[in-house]
Amino acid sequence: MTTPTETQNIEQQIVEQLRLLPSDRQQQVLHFVESLLTDKMRERPVEGWQPGMSALDVSRDWVGCVEGPSDLSTNPKYMEGFGT
């Protein structure tokens, strides 16, 4: 496990090395990091999800947890410009 001090040192090293690169190479590094994060997000399973479940099935505990109209389409103001 990495300690906070070790993490800070790694981050400092990365920033120092990144600053030495020309801007086009810095952009390449950014794209690489973004692709790593995207890959990581794909690997992370959604808690409670099983094959065949819908988004509603997974989020059922959260449905209705906030106040407001049960269906925004009941208020014409929310639907202004929709579908035009």
N, CA, C and O atoms as a GROMACS GRO file, in nm:
protein
  336
    1MET      N    1   0.084  -0.118   0.000
    1MET     CA    2   0.000   0.000   0.000
    1MET      C    3   0.089   0.124   0.000
    1MET      O    4   0.192   0.128   0.067
    2THR      N    5   0.048   0.224  -0.075
    2THR     CA    6   0.126   0.346  -0.088
    2THR      C    7   0.086   0.444   0.022
    2THR      O    8  -0.033   0.467   0.047
    3THR      N    9   0.185   0.502   0.087
    3THR     CA   10   0.157   0.602   0.191
    3THR      C   11   0.129   0.736   0.126
    3THR      O   12   0.165   0.758   0.010
    4PRO      N   13   0.064   0.828   0.200
    4PRO     CA   14   0.039   0.961   0.144
    4PRO      C   15   0.167   1.030   0.098
    4PRO      O   16   0.167   1.099  -0.004
    5THR      N   17   0.275   1.013   0.170
    5THR     CA   18   0.402   1.076   0.132
    5THR      C   19   0.454   1.018   0.002
    5THR      O   20   0.502   1.091  -0.085
    6GLU      N   21   0.445   0.886  -0.012
    6GLU     CA   22   0.488   0.822  -0.136
    6GLU      C   23   0.404   0.867  -0.255
    6GLU      O   24   0.455   0.892  -0.364
    7THR      N   25   0.273   0.878  -0.232
    7THR     CA   26   0.183   0.924  -0.338
    7THR      C   27   0.219   1.065  -0.380
    7THR      O   28   0.222   1.095  -0.499
    8GLN      N   29   0.245   1.152  -0.282
    8GLN     CA   30   0.282   1.289  -0.312
    8GLN      C   31   0.412   1.294  -0.391
    8GLN      O   32   0.425   1.372  -0.485
    9ASN      N   33   0.508   1.211  -0.354
    9ASN     CA   34   0.635   1.207  -0.427
    9ASN      C   35   0.615   1.161  -0.570
    9ASN      O   36   0.676   1.216  -0.663
   10ILE      N   37   0.531   1.061  -0.589
   10ILE     CA   38   0.504   1.012  -0.724
   10ILE      C   39   0.437   1.123  -0.806
   10ILE      O   40   0.474   1.147  -0.921
   11GLU      N   41   0.339   1.190  -0.747
   11GLU     CA   42   0.269   1.298  -0.818
   11GLU      C   43   0.366   1.410  -0.853
   11GLU      O   44   0.360   1.465  -0.963
   12GLN      N   45   0.456   1.444  -0.763
   12GLN     CA   46   0.555   1.548  -0.790
   12GLN      C   47   0.646   1.507  -0.904
   12GLN      O   48   0.677   1.588  -0.992
   13GLN      N   49   0.690   1.382  -0.904
   13GLN     CA   50   0.776   1.332  -1.010
   13GLN      C   51   0.705   1.339  -1.145
   13GLN      O   52   0.764   1.380  -1.245
   14ILE      N   53   0.579   1.299  -1.146
   14ILE     CA   54   0.502   1.302  -1.270
   14ILE      C   55   0.491   1.445  -1.323
   14ILE      O   56   0.514   1.471  -1.441
   15VAL      N   57   0.455   1.537  -1.234
   15VAL     CA   58   0.438   1.677  -1.276
   15VAL      C   59   0.570   1.734  -1.324
   15VAL      O   60   0.574   1.802  -1.427
   16GLU      N   61   0.678   1.707  -1.253
   16GLU     CA   62   0.809   1.759  -1.294
   16GLU      C   63   0.849   1.706  -1.431
   16GLU      O   64   0.898   1.781  -1.514
   17GLN      N   65   0.828   1.577  -1.455
   17GLN     CA   66   0.863   1.517  -1.583
   17GLN      C   67   0.771   1.569  -1.694
   17GLN      O   68   0.815   1.593  -1.806
   18LEU      N   69   0.644   1.585  -1.661
   18LEU     CA   70   0.547   1.633  -1.759
   18LEU      C   71   0.580   1.774  -1.806
   18LEU      O   72   0.565   1.806  -1.924
   19ARG      N   73   0.626   1.858  -1.715
   19ARG     CA   74   0.661   1.996  -1.750
   19ARG      C   75   0.779   2.004  -1.847
   19ARG      O   76   0.795   2.105  -1.917
   20LEU      N   77   0.860   1.900  -1.852
   20LEU     CA   78   0.975   1.899  -1.942
   20LEU      C   79   0.934   1.867  -2.086
   20LEU      O   80   1.011   1.890  -2.180
   21LEU      N   81   0.815   1.813  -2.103
   21LEU     CA   82   0.770   1.773  -2.236
   21LEU      C   83   0.710   1.891  -2.312
   21LEU      O   84   0.653   1.981  -2.250
   22PRO      N   85   0.721   1.890  -2.444
   22PRO     CA   86   0.651   1.992  -2.524
   22PRO      C   87   0.500   1.969  -2.513
   22PRO      O   88   0.456   1.860  -2.477
   23SER      N   89   0.422   2.071  -2.543
   23SER     CA   90   0.278   2.065  -2.521
   23SER      C   91   0.209   1.951  -2.598
   23SER      O   92   0.114   1.892  -2.547
   24ASP      N   93   0.256   1.918  -2.718
   24ASP     CA   94   0.193   1.809  -2.791
   24ASP      C   95   0.214   1.675  -2.721
   24ASP      O   96   0.125   1.590  -2.722
   25ARG      N   97   0.330   1.657  -2.660
   25ARG     CA   98   0.357   1.533  -2.585
   25ARG      C   99   0.278   1.532  -2.454
   25ARG      O  100   0.234   1.426  -2.409
   26GLN      N  101   0.261   1.649  -2.392
   26GLN     CA  102   0.179   1.657  -2.271
   26GLN      C  103   0.036   1.615  -2.303
   26GLN      O  104  -0.029   1.546  -2.224
   27GLN      N  105  -0.013   1.656  -2.420
   27GLN     CA  106  -0.147   1.618  -2.463
   27GLN      C  107  -0.158   1.468  -2.481
   27GLN      O  108  -0.260   1.408  -2.447
   28GLN      N  109  -0.053   1.406  -2.535
   28GLN     CA  110  -0.052   1.260  -2.550
   28GLN      C  111  -0.059   1.191  -2.414
   28GLN      O  112  -0.129   1.091  -2.398
   29VAL      N  113   0.013   1.245  -2.317
   29VAL     CA  114   0.010   1.188  -2.182
   29VAL      C  115  -0.132   1.200  -2.125
   29VAL      O  116  -0.183   1.106  -2.065
   30LEU      N  117  -0.193   1.315  -2.144
   30LEU     CA  118  -0.330   1.336  -2.095
   30LEU      C  119  -0.425   1.235  -2.158
   30LEU      O  120  -0.508   1.176  -2.088
   31HIS      N  121  -0.415   1.215  -2.289
   31HIS     CA  122  -0.502   1.117  -2.356
   31HIS      C  123  -0.479   0.977  -2.302
   31HIS      O  124  -0.573   0.900  -2.285
   32PHE      N  125  -0.352   0.944  -2.274
   32PHE     CA  126  -0.320   0.812  -2.220
   32PHE      C  127  -0.384   0.794  -2.082
   32PHE      O  128  -0.443   0.690  -2.054
   33VAL      N  129  -0.371   0.894  -1.997
   33VAL     CA  130  -0.429   0.887  -1.863
   33VAL      C  131  -0.581   0.875  -1.872
   33VAL      O  132  -0.642   0.797  -1.799
   34GLU      N  133  -0.642   0.952  -1.961
   34GLU     CA  134  -0.788   0.944  -1.979
   34GLU      C  135  -0.830   0.806  -2.025
   34GLU      O  136  -0.933   0.755  -1.981
   35SER      N  137  -0.752   0.743  -2.112
   35SER     CA  138  -0.787   0.609  -2.159
   35SER      C  139  -0.773   0.507  -2.045
   35SER      O  140  -0.853   0.414  -2.036
   36LEU      N  141  -0.673   0.526  -1.960
   36LEU     CA  142  -0.659   0.437  -1.844
   36LEU      C  143  -0.780   0.450  -1.752
   36LEU      O  144  -0.832   0.350  -1.702
   37LEU      N  145  -0.825   0.573  -1.730
   37LEU     CA  146  -0.940   0.595  -1.643
   37LEU      C  147  -1.066   0.536  -1.705
   37LEU      O  148  -1.148   0.478  -1.633
   38THR      N  149  -1.082   0.550  -1.836
   38THR     CA  150  -1.198   0.493  -1.903
   38THR      C  151  -1.198   0.342  -1.891
   38THR      O  152  -1.302   0.282  -1.863
   39ASP      N  153  -1.083   0.281  -1.911
   39ASP     CA  154  -1.073   0.136  -1.897
   39ASP      C  155  -1.108   0.093  -1.755
   39ASP      O  156  -1.177  -0.007  -1.736
   40LYS      N  157  -1.061   0.168  -1.656
   40LYS     CA  158  -1.087   0.135  -1.517
   40LYS      C  159  -1.236   0.144  -1.487
   40LYS      O  160  -1.290   0.060  -1.414
   41MET      N  161  -1.303   0.246  -1.544
   41MET     CA  162  -1.446   0.262  -1.520
   41MET      C  163  -1.523   0.144  -1.580
   41MET      O  164  -1.624   0.100  -1.523
   42ARG      N  165  -1.478   0.093  -1.693
   42ARG     CA  166  -1.546  -0.022  -1.755
   42ARG      C  167  -1.531  -0.148  -1.671
   42ARG      O  168  -1.619  -0.234  -1.670
   43GLU      N  169  -1.419  -0.158  -1.599
   43GLU     CA  170  -1.392  -0.277  -1.519
   43GLU      C  171  -1.471  -0.277  -1.389
   43GLU      O  172  -1.497  -0.384  -1.333
   44ARG      N  173  -1.509  -0.158  -1.340
   44ARG     CA  174  -1.573  -0.150  -1.210
   44ARG      C  175  -1.718  -0.198  -1.221
   44ARG      O  176  -1.798  -0.137  -1.292
   45PRO      N  177  -1.751  -0.306  -1.150
   45PRO     CA  178  -1.888  -0.353  -1.157
   45PRO      C  179  -1.981  -0.262  -1.076
   45PRO      O  180  -1.941  -0.204  -0.976
   46VAL      N  181  -2.103  -0.250  -1.122
   46VAL     CA  182  -2.203  -0.173  -1.050
   46VAL      C  183  -2.258  -0.262  -0.940
   46VAL      O  184  -2.300  -0.375  -0.965
   47GLU      N  185  -2.258  -0.211  -0.817
   47GLU     CA  186  -2.303  -0.290  -0.704
   47GLU      C  187  -2.447  -0.336  -0.724
   47GLU      O  188  -2.536  -0.255  -0.753
   48GLY      N  189  -2.468  -0.463  -0.709
   48GLY     CA  190  -2.602  -0.518  -0.721
   48GLY      C  191  -2.644  -0.555  -0.862
   48GLY      O  192  -2.750  -0.614  -0.882
   49TRP      N  193  -2.562  -0.520  -0.961
   49TRP     CA  194  -2.600  -0.547  -1.100
   49TRP      C  195  -2.576  -0.693  -1.134
   49TRP      O  196  -2.476  -0.752  -1.094
   50GLN      N  197  -2.668  -0.748  -1.209
   50GLN     CA  198  -2.653  -0.883  -1.262
   50GLN      C  199  -2.696  -0.878  -1.409
   50GLN      O  200  -2.778  -0.794  -1.446
   51PRO      N  201  -2.642  -0.966  -1.491
   51PRO     CA  202  -2.680  -0.966  -1.633
   51PRO      C  203  -2.831  -0.970  -1.649
   51PRO      O  204  -2.901  -1.045  -1.581
   52GLY      N  205  -2.881  -0.887  -1.740
   52GLY     CA  206  -3.024  -0.883  -1.768
   52GLY      C  207  -3.098  -0.776  -1.690
   52GLY      O  208  -3.215  -0.750  -1.718
   53MET      N  209  -3.032  -0.713  -1.592
   53MET     CA  210  -3.099  -0.610  -1.513
   53MET      C  211  -3.098  -0.477  -1.587
   53MET      O  212  -3.003  -0.446  -1.659
   54SER      N  213  -3.204  -0.401  -1.569
   54SER     CA  214  -3.213  -0.269  -1.631
   54SER      C  215  -3.154  -0.164  -1.536
   54SER      O  216  -3.125  -0.194  -1.419
   55ALA      N  217  -3.136  -0.043  -1.586
   55ALA     CA  218  -3.089   0.066  -1.501
   55ALA      C  219  -3.189   0.091  -1.389
   55ALA      O  220  -3.148   0.123  -1.277
   56LEU      N  221  -3.317   0.077  -1.417
   56LEU     CA  222  -3.419   0.095  -1.314
   56LEU      C  223  -3.404  -0.010  -1.204
   56LEU      O  224  -3.415   0.022  -1.085
   57ASP      N  225  -3.378  -0.135  -1.243
   57ASP     CA  226  -3.360  -0.240  -1.144
   57ASP      C  227  -3.246  -0.206  -1.047
   57ASP      O  228  -3.258  -0.224  -0.926
   58VAL      N  229  -3.136  -0.158  -1.102
   58VAL     CA  230  -3.018  -0.128  -1.021
   58VAL      C  231  -3.042  -0.006  -0.932
   58VAL      O  232  -2.996  -0.003  -0.818
   59SER      N  233  -3.115   0.093  -0.982
   59SER     CA  234  -3.133   0.218  -0.908
   59SER      C  235  -3.266   0.224  -0.832
   59SER      O  236  -3.303   0.331  -0.784
   60ARG      N  237  -3.334   0.115  -0.822
   60ARG     CA  238  -3.467   0.114  -0.761
   60ARG      C  239  -3.469   0.176  -0.621
   60ARG      O  240  -3.566   0.244  -0.587
   61ASP      N  241  -3.366   0.156  -0.541
   61ASP     CA  242  -3.361   0.213  -0.407
   61ASP      C  243  -3.359   0.366  -0.409
   61ASP      O  244  -3.396   0.430  -0.311
   62TRP      N  245  -3.315   0.424  -0.521
   62TRP     CA  246  -3.304   0.569  -0.530
   62TRP      C  247  -3.426   0.633  -0.593
   62TRP      O  248  -3.443   0.755  -0.583
   63VAL      N  249  -3.509   0.555  -0.657
   63VAL     CA  250  -3.628   0.610  -0.723
   63VAL      C  251  -3.719   0.668  -0.616
   63VAL      O  252  -3.755   0.601  -0.520
   64GLY      N  253  -3.757   0.796  -0.635
   64GLY     CA  254  -3.847   0.863  -0.543
   64GLY      C  255  -3.781   0.916  -0.417
   64GLY      O  256  -3.851   0.952  -0.322
   65CYS      N  257  -3.649   0.922  -0.414
   65CYS     CA  258  -3.580   0.967  -0.293
   65CYS      C  259  -3.569   1.119  -0.284
   65CYS      O  260  -3.521   1.171  -0.183
   66VAL      N  261  -3.613   1.191  -0.386
   66VAL     CA  262  -3.611   1.337  -0.382
   66VAL      C  263  -3.754   1.388  -0.399
   66VAL      O  264  -3.839   1.320  -0.456
   67GLU      N  265  -3.777   1.507  -0.350
   67GLU     CA  266  -3.910   1.566  -0.361
   67GLU      C  267  -3.926   1.630  -0.498
   67GLU      O  268  -3.830   1.675  -0.560
   68GLY      N  269  -4.049   1.634  -0.545
   68GLY     CA  270  -4.080   1.694  -0.673
   68GLY      C  271  -4.188   1.614  -0.741
   68GLY      O  272  -4.236   1.515  -0.687
   69PRO      N  273  -4.225   1.658  -0.860
   69PRO     CA  274  -4.329   1.582  -0.931
   69PRO      C  275  -4.277   1.443  -0.966
   69PRO      O  276  -4.158   1.426  -0.995
   70SER      N  277  -4.365   1.347  -0.964
   70SER     CA  278  -4.322   1.211  -0.995
   70SER      C  279  -4.282   1.197  -1.142
   70SER      O  280  -4.205   1.109  -1.178
   71ASP      N  281  -4.336   1.286  -1.226
   71ASP     CA  282  -4.306   1.281  -1.368
   71ASP      C  283  -4.296   1.425  -1.418
   71ASP      O  284  -4.394   1.499  -1.418
   72LEU      N  285  -4.176   1.464  -1.461
   72LEU     CA  286  -4.157   1.602  -1.505
   72LEU      C  287  -4.246   1.639  -1.623
   72LEU      O  288  -4.273   1.757  -1.646
   73SER      N  289  -4.292   1.541  -1.697
   73SER     CA  290  -4.375   1.571  -1.813
   73SER      C  291  -4.514   1.619  -1.772
   73SER      O  292  -4.591   1.664  -1.858
   74THR      N  293  -4.549   1.609  -1.642
   74THR     CA  294  -4.679   1.658  -1.597
   74THR      C  295  -4.684   1.810  -1.595
   74THR      O  296  -4.792   1.868  -1.592
   75ASN      N  297  -4.568   1.874  -1.597
   75ASN     CA  298  -4.563   2.020  -1.600
   75ASN      C  299  -4.517   2.062  -1.739
   75ASN      O  300  -4.403   2.036  -1.777
   76PRO      N  301  -4.605   2.129  -1.815
   76PRO     CA  302  -4.570   2.168  -1.953
   76PRO      C  303  -4.442   2.251  -1.960
   76PRO      O  304  -4.372   2.248  -2.062
   77LYS      N  305  -4.409   2.326  -1.854
   77LYS     CA  306  -4.288   2.409  -1.853
   77LYS      C  307  -4.162   2.323  -1.875
   77LYS      O  308  -4.070   2.364  -1.945
   78TYR      N  309  -4.160   2.205  -1.815
   78TYR     CA  310  -4.044   2.117  -1.828
   78TYR      C  311  -4.032   2.058  -1.968
   78TYR      O  312  -3.923   2.017  -2.011
   79MET      N  313  -4.143   2.053  -2.039
   79MET     CA  314  -4.143   1.992  -2.171
   79MET      C  315  -4.131   2.094  -2.284
   79MET      O  316  -4.131   2.056  -2.401
   80GLU      N  317  -4.120   2.223  -2.250
   80GLU     CA  318  -4.108   2.328  -2.351
   80GLU      C  319  -3.991   2.300  -2.445
   80GLU      O  320  -3.879   2.276  -2.400
   81GLY      N  321  -4.018   2.302  -2.574
   81GLY     CA  322  -3.913   2.284  -2.672
   81GLY      C  323  -3.871   2.140  -2.695
   81GLY      O  324  -3.789   2.113  -2.783
   82PHE      N  325  -3.924   2.048  -2.617
   82PHE     CA  326  -3.887   1.908  -2.633
   82PHE      C  327  -3.952   1.851  -2.758
   82PHE      O  328  -4.074   1.862  -2.776
   83GLY      N  329  -3.874   1.792  -2.842
   83GLY     CA  330  -3.926   1.728  -2.962
   83GLY      C  331  -3.953   1.823  -3.078
   83GLY      O  332  -4.015   1.786  -3.177
   84THR      N  333  -3.906   1.947  -3.064
   84THR     CA  334  -3.930   2.041  -3.176
   84THR      C  335  -3.805   2.058  -3.259
   84THR      O  336  -3.806   2.133  -3.357
   0.00000   0.00000   0.00000
